[in-house]
Amino acid sequence: MKANIGLNKSDSAKIVEILSNYLADSYYLYLKTHNYHWNVTGMHFQNLHKLFDEQYNALFASLDEIAERIRSLGEFVPATYAQLKDLTCLKETKEVPKDREMIKILLEDHESVIRNLRSWIEEVNKAGDAGTSDFLTARIEEHEKIAWMLRSHFD
C-alpha cells in the first residue's frame, strides 16, 4: 500500500531521490572512513585510528536512519553497490593516502555533503516535508561537527 502522508507523487519522488543521494554519499563516507581507520599509519596513528573509529560508527548508524526515512515515504531503498555508486557525488580513493591526506580527503567529502544538504533542505522545504527537513537539518549538524574535528588538525 502506498503512503498517504500529504505529499504529492512528484514531491515525494524528489524527496526520495534526495534521500537516496544522501544515503549513497553517507555510505561512501562510511566505507572511506572505515578504510582509513584500518589503514592509517604514522606518528598520529593512535589518535586518528580512534577518531576514524568514532566517525565510521556514527556514519554507520546514520545509514539505517536514512534508509528508514526513505521507507517511511513508501519507497524501497537503493542498496546495491552499483546503485550507490551511481547516486553518490563522492569519489573513491583507490590508494591508501598518508594520514594527513586522509584527513583532508574526509574533510572535503564532509564539506561537500554539507553543501548538498543545505541545498536539499531548501528543496524539501519547498515540497512541504517538515519531517525530512528536520531529519536533514539534524544530519547537517553531525557532518559539521565531524568537519570541525577534521579541520582542527590543520590549525
Salt bridges, closest charged atoms under 4 A:
GLU17 OE2 - LYS14 NZ 3.95
GLU75 OE2 - LYS2 NZ 3.27
GLU108 OE2 - LYS104 NZ 2.93
ASP109 OD2 - LYS32 NZ 2.51
GLU111 OE2 - ARG151 NH2 2.90
GLU123 OE1 - LYS14 NZ 3.36
ASP129 OD1 - ARG69 NH2 3.27
GLU144 OE2 - ARG118 NH2 2.54
